[in-house]
Amino acid sequence: MAERISIIGLGRAGMPAAEAYLTAGYRVSGYDVRKEAADQFVKAGGTVQSSPAACASQGGFILIFVLDDRQLTEVIDGDQGILASIAGGTTIICLSTVSRRLIETVAVKCRRAGAEFVDCPFTGGPARIASRSLTLIVAAPDDLLQKVKPVLEVIGKIVHAGATPGMGQAIKHCNQLLVGATHGAVMEVITLARKLGLDPALVCSVVASGIAGSEYFYLLAESVLRKRPSPGSLGQMAKDMAIVRSTLADAHVNAIVASAAAEYFSESMKQGMQDREGADLIEIVEQWPAKKVIS
């Protein structure tokens, strides 16, 4: 196997993905604006490139793991972006969670530049990359799906969302609605247990074992109670919930639960917590002003 992979964004998901492809025998190049991430990538056996354009000039498969719309726009359209120096026949796979409208625009631009484009957000968390168990939500025509399938199956299992870029993002936005609501609810469960003088670990154990339990509930509760790493950062969750709110508005859906959960994440950004662990949302929930109950 001598397939060339370039990974743009060597963060929580991009770095373990790079390590998975290196282990699988791919030639892996990468780019990240952070020197510490680039240094870690070199230690893992990868080759650092100076820009997204440098990655694109090599051709092959480009996997994008950036945070948000602004970063994706810069990676695609910036002075040193992919489209500034793209080799013919390149396949671009966007694994970021971003707005549907941006993905649709980017897909058109990439096709006009002679590159193939795959909309492929994922769910499952970075910890699942090593076990190849991410859920990869792929929106691409059947022939392109078959082309990228061997590459993507190195890190997860594919769900085909249809042929049109943007459909993968639409499904991911539905997923993040529940993720964000669950995230806020876990913090509320722990806060309530503490206020009632209960052992929050016992309460979470009971909840996790019952019908309301989920893998995400368990991971977040463990992150709060055992001080373990969270599946994502507060900045990432705040960005995702802002996208969910925008998608709800576009669809004319008044989702009260999701909107309420989004307020917690919005407040965490106001307090400068964007680089903190997702579990640190407990601080926002615990300090949230109590509202007078009207009987």
C-alpha positions in Angstrom: 0.0 0.0 0.0 1.5 3.4 -1.0 -1.6 5.6 -1.0 -0.8 9.2 -0.1 -2.9 10.8 2.7 -2.7 14.4 3.8 -4.4 15.4 7.0 -5.1 19.1 7.6 -5.8 19.8 11.3 -3.8 17.6 13.8 -6.0 18.1 16.8 -8.2 15.8 19.0 -9.3 13.8 16.0 -6.8 14.6 13.3 -3.8 13.4 15.3 -5.2 9.9 16.2 -6.4 9.6 12.6 -2.9 10.4 11.3 -1.5 7.7 13.6 -4.1 5.2 12.4 -3.1 5.8 8.8 0.6 5.6 9.5 0.0 2.3 11.3 -2.0 1.0 8.3 0.9 1.7 6.0 -0.1 4.9 4.3 2.3 7.7 3.4 0.9 10.5 5.6 1.6 14.2 5.3 0.0 16.8 7.6 -0.5 20.4 8.4 -1.4 22.3 11.5 -0.9 25.9 12.5 0.3 24.8 16.0 4.0 23.9 16.2 3.4 21.5 19.1 0.9 19.5 17.0 3.3 19.4 14.0 6.2 18.2 16.3 4.0 15.4 17.7 3.1 14.4 14.2 6.7 14.1 13.2 7.5 12.0 16.2 4.7 9.6 15.1 6.3 9.3 11.7 4.5 11.8 9.6 5.8 14.4 7.2 4.9 18.0 8.0 3.8 20.3 5.1 4.1 24.1 5.2 0.4 24.8 4.2 -2.8 23.3 2.9 -1.6 24.2 -0.6 1.6 22.2 -0.1 -0.6 19.2 0.9 -2.8 19.7 -2.1 0.1 19.8 -4.6 0.9 16.2 -3.7 -2.5 14.9 -4.8 -4.0 11.7 -3.3 -6.5 12.0 -0.5 -6.8 15.1 1.7 -8.7 14.6 5.0 -9.8 17.8 6.7 -10.2 17.9 10.5 -10.7 21.6 11.3 -12.9 23.1 13.9 -15.4 25.5 12.2 -16.6 27.3 9.1 -13.9 30.0 9.3 -11.1 27.5 9.4 -12.6 25.4 6.6 -12.9 28.5 4.4 -9.3 29.4 5.0 -8.1 25.9 4.3 -10.0 25.8 1.0 -9.9 29.4 -0.2 -7.1 31.1 1.6 -3.9 32.4 0.0 -2.2 29.1 0.9 -5.4 27.1 0.7 -6.1 23.8 -1.1 -7.5 25.4 -4.2 -4.4 27.6 -4.6 -2.3 24.5 -5.6 -4.4 21.5 -6.2 -3.2 18.5 -8.2 -5.6 16.9 -10.7 -7.5 13.9 -9.4 -7.2 14.9 -5.8 -10.0 13.6 -3.5 -10.9 15.9 -0.6 -12.8 14.4 2.4 -14.2 16.9 4.9 -14.7 15.3 8.3 -15.4 18.5 10.2 -18.8 19.5 11.5 -19.7 22.8 9.8 -22.7 24.5 8.2 -24.5 22.7 5.4 -24.5 25.8 3.2 -20.7 26.1 3.4 -20.2 22.4 2.5 -22.5 22.8 -0.5 -20.4 25.9 -1.7 -17.1 24.2 -1.0 -18.1 21.1 -2.9 -18.9 23.1 -6.0 -15.6 25.0 -5.9 -13.6 21.8 -5.5 -15.4 20.1 -8.5 -14.7 23.2 -10.6 -11.0 22.9 -9.7 -10.9 19.3 -10.8 -11.0 17.7 -7.4 -13.6 15.2 -6.0 -15.3 16.2 -2.7 -16.8 14.1 0.0 -18.9 15.4 2.9 -18.1 13.1 5.8 -18.8 14.3 9.3 -18.5 11.6 12.0 -19.8 10.7 15.4 -18.4 8.5 18.2 -15.5 10.6 19.5 -11.8 10.5 18.9 -11.3 7.5 21.2 -13.0 5.3 18.6 -10.5 6.0 15.9 -8.0 3.4 17.0 -10.7 0.7 17.1 -12.0 1.7 13.6 -15.4 2.3 15.1 -16.3 5.9 14.3 -19.6 6.3 12.5 -18.8 8.1 9.3 -21.7 9.9 7.7 -20.7 10.0 4.0 -22.6 12.0 1.4 -21.1 11.2 -2.0 -22.2 9.5 -5.3 -21.9 5.8 -5.3 -18.8 5.7 -7.5 -17.0 8.2 -5.3 -18.1 6.3 -2.2 -16.5 3.1 -3.5 -13.3 5.0 -4.1 -13.0 6.4 -0.6 -14.4 3.4 1.2 -11.0 1.6 1.8 -9.5 4.9 3.1 -12.4 5.7 5.4 -12.7 2.2 6.8 -9.3 2.6 8.4 -11.0 4.8 11.0 -14.6 3.8 11.1 -17.8 2.4 9.7 -19.6 4.1 6.8 -23.3 5.2 6.8 -24.2 6.4 3.3 -26.2 9.7 3.6 -26.9 10.0 -0.1 -25.2 11.5 -3.1 -25.4 15.2 -2.3 -22.8 17.0 -0.2 -24.5 18.6 2.7 -26.7 15.7 3.6 -24.0 14.3 5.8 -23.9 17.6 7.7 -27.7 17.6 8.0 -27.6 14.3 9.7 -24.7 15.3 12.0 -26.6 18.4 13.0 -29.5 16.2 14.2 -27.0 14.1 16.1 -25.4 17.1 17.8 -28.9 18.3 18.9 -29.1 15.2 21.1 -25.4 15.4 22.1 -25.8 18.9 23.3 -29.0 18.3 25.1 -27.5 15.2 26.8 -24.4 17.1 27.7 -26.3 19.8 29.5 -28.6 17.2 31.2 -25.6 15.2 32.6 -24.3 18.4 34.2 -27.7 19.1 35.7 -28.0 15.5 37.1 -24.7 15.8 38.9 -25.5 19.3 40.2 -28.9 18.2 41.5 -27.4 15.1 43.2 -24.9 17.4 45.0 -27.6 19.8 46.0 -29.6 16.9 47.5 -26.7 15.7 49.5 -26.4 12.5 47.4 -23.3 10.7 46.2 -23.2 11.9 42.5 -21.1 8.8 41.6 -23.9 6.5 42.9 -26.6 8.6 41.2 -24.8 8.5 37.8 -24.2 4.8 38.2 -27.9 4.2 38.7 -28.8 6.5 35.8 -26.2 4.9 33.5 -27.5 1.4 34.2 -31.1 2.3 33.4 -33.2 3.1 30.4 -31.8 6.7 30.2 -28.2 5.6 30.2 -26.0 6.0 27.2 -22.3 5.8 26.3 -22.1 9.6 26.2 -23.8 10.0 29.6 -21.2 7.5 31.1 -18.2 9.2 29.4 -19.3 12.7 30.6 -20.1 11.6 34.1 -16.7 9.9 34.4 -15.0 13.1 33.0 -16.7 15.2 35.7 -16.4 12.8 38.7 -13.0 11.2 37.9 -11.4 14.2 36.2 -10.8 12.2 33.0 -10.4 13.7 29.5 -13.7 14.6 27.8 -14.8 13.5 24.4 -14.5 17.1 23.2 -13.7 20.7 24.2 -16.2 23.4 25.2 -15.2 25.4 22.2 -16.1 22.5 19.9 -19.5 21.9 21.6 -20.4 25.6 21.6 -19.6 25.8 17.9 -21.7 22.7 17.2 -24.7 24.0 19.2 -24.5 27.3 17.4 -24.8 25.3 14.1 -27.7 23.3 15.5 -29.5 26.5 16.4 -28.9 27.9 12.9 -30.2 24.6 11.3 -33.3 24.7 13.5 -34.0 28.3 12.4 -33.6 27.4 8.8 -36.0 24.4 9.2 -38.4 26.6 11.3 -38.3 24.2 14.2 -38.6 25.6 17.7 -36.6 23.1 19.7 -36.8 24.4 23.3 -34.6 21.7 24.9 -31.7 22.2 22.4 -32.0 26.0 22.7 -31.8 25.8 26.5 -28.7 23.5 26.4 -27.1 25.9 23.9 -27.3 28.7 26.5 -24.9 26.8 28.8 -22.3 26.6 26.0 -22.8 30.2 25.0 -22.2 31.3 28.5 -19.0 29.2 28.7 -17.7 31.1 25.7 -18.5 34.4 27.3 -16.3 33.3 30.3 -13.4 32.4 28.0 -13.6 28.6 28.5 -13.3 27.6 24.8 -10.1 25.6 25.4 -11.4 23.8 28.5 -12.7 20.2 28.6 -16.3 19.5 27.9 -16.8 18.3 31.4 -16.0 21.8 32.7 -19.5 22.9 31.7 -20.3 21.7 35.2 -18.9 25.0 36.5 -21.5 27.0 34.3 -24.4 24.8 35.4 -23.5 25.0 39.1 -23.3 28.8 39.0 -26.4 29.4 36.9 -28.7 31.7 38.8 -31.8 29.9 40.2 -35.1 31.2 38.9 -38.0 31.9 41.3 -40.5 29.1 41.1 -44.1 30.5 40.7 -46.7 28.2 42.4 
